[in-house]
Amino acid sequence: MKDRADLENIELALFLDALYQRHGYDFRHYARASIKRRVQALAANLQCASIAAMIPRILHEEKLLPEVLGQLSVPVTEMFRDPQVFKALREQVLPRLASYPRLKIWQAGCATGEEVYSLAILLEEEGLLERSQIYATDINDTALRQAEDGIFPVARLEEYERNYRNAEGRARLADYYLANADFFRFDERLRKRIVFAHHNLVSDGVFCEVQLILCRNVLIYFDATLQNKALRLFHESLGRHGFLCLGTRESLRAADSAALFTGVNPECMIFHSNGVG
């Protein structure tokens, strides 16, 4: 006889399959422990007694989908997160991209956009923003709308300014936004270089050919199969010897696709494409 944990795992598999079959969003290869916690939290939020109780709702209540995706994709980010990574991008990557007449950069899994604007500031300070196009994508349309608005709570500014200084910013963070008592908004000169778009790393193909991809702390939520799929997608999207920046909590060591990339700064998880497939 199945115990409660076994039954809940069956419910989880059925729920994720229903979500995929009905709406095309495939969370079946996300890291199991992480996705289970998020689905359990979703059930609690929806006041469902079990994961199984959500299955009829995800099949028949179309309006429920944004809440489900918002809960399962969990947009967590901050400006200049891991400042040493932005310092490494400034010193080791952007000088090697400066020779391109036009730069195309893809921020995959952009969440609510804080890191996208951090990147735009970095490009501005290196004199590259005006010839750059940043494509910021995510599966979560609610997060994308917030990112496109470029409006964030003033309460987090102290943390963001500290990260900016630690990333060796060359001006003042205040030079890039306007603020009131509660919120701040980034300047139009940053926002106009960013295109926000829906893209699903699990089911969608190559977004565009770019010279730099940032996808930070997204792959940690994928199992090995999905990690390899995403890495191959990134490799196909990068121009020859283009750069890939992953999250500092991630690793390529166990990935079958690791041979597609060579370390530039492994500590900061920055690699370049080997140009082989």
Buried (B, 14 or more C-beta within 10 A) or exposed (E): EEEEEEBBBEBBEBBBBBBBEBBEBBBBBBBEEBBBEBBBEBBEEBEBEEBBBBBEBBBEEEEBBEBBBBBBBBBEBBBBBBBBBBBBBBEBBBEBBEEEEEBBBBBBBBBBBBBBBBBBBBBBBBEBBEEBBBBBBBBBBBBBEBBBBBBBEEEEBEEBBBBBEBBEBEEEBEEBBEEEEEBBBBBEEBBEBBEBBEBEBBEEEEBEEBBBBBBBBBBBBBBEEBBBBBBBBBBBBBBEEBBBBBBBEBBBEEBEBBEBBEEBBEEBBBBBBBEEE
